[in-house]
């Protein structure tokens, strides 16, 4: 059954209005994730961005990246780790807690040597690193 254009527009408007009313009636307690994320948005953070390249300077996708924040000086805080992969442009990014700290970035990919780099943060800042991966020699 094909509705005339004016009736189909009215029907679409009625469906959209009904959906908006249903969404508006959802109680705030049913969305706990939203409240958690809201509190995180207000907190300061450090941002570590990076780019992975091969020995010729071409971007390298699929590099396994691990960022490690060592245990606190007083030994009370646990070591924290973030794992990700570089995207098709060889880039990655991770949001870290703000403050004075040194993180270790480890990059690995099959056919390449493991690369490790330390990055120091002093506050809620952004830093960009470049990781150059060297191929494993056939004799190794």
WOHU-V639466 format. One line per field, one symbol per residue. ss: DSSP state (@ for helix, = for strand, . for the rest). A space follows every 50 residues. Layout:
ss = ???
//
This chain:
ss = ....@@@@@@@@@@@@@@@@@@@@...@@@.@@@@@@@@@@@..====== ===.....=....======..........======.....=======... ========...=..=======....=======..=.....
//
